[in-house]
Amino acid sequence: MTAFMAEKPPKSPILGTVFALFALFNIVRFVQLFTLFKLFGGVYA
């Protein structure tokens, strides 16, 4: 489904902006979770 979305970008600029913000939010959240995981892993290791 992600590849399908990448091949066919939304025609509406509003949908494109929302999709980009949603993807950016997911990346930021993943980075935060990964950093917290490494931090706690270093503390408890």
Sequence and secondary structure as in RCSB ss.txt:
>XXXX:A:sequence
MTAFMAEKPPKSPILGTVFALFALFNIVRFVQLFTLFKLFGGVYA
>XXXX:A:secstr
 HHHHHHS  SSHHHHHHHHHHHHHHHHHHHHHHHHHHHHHHHH 
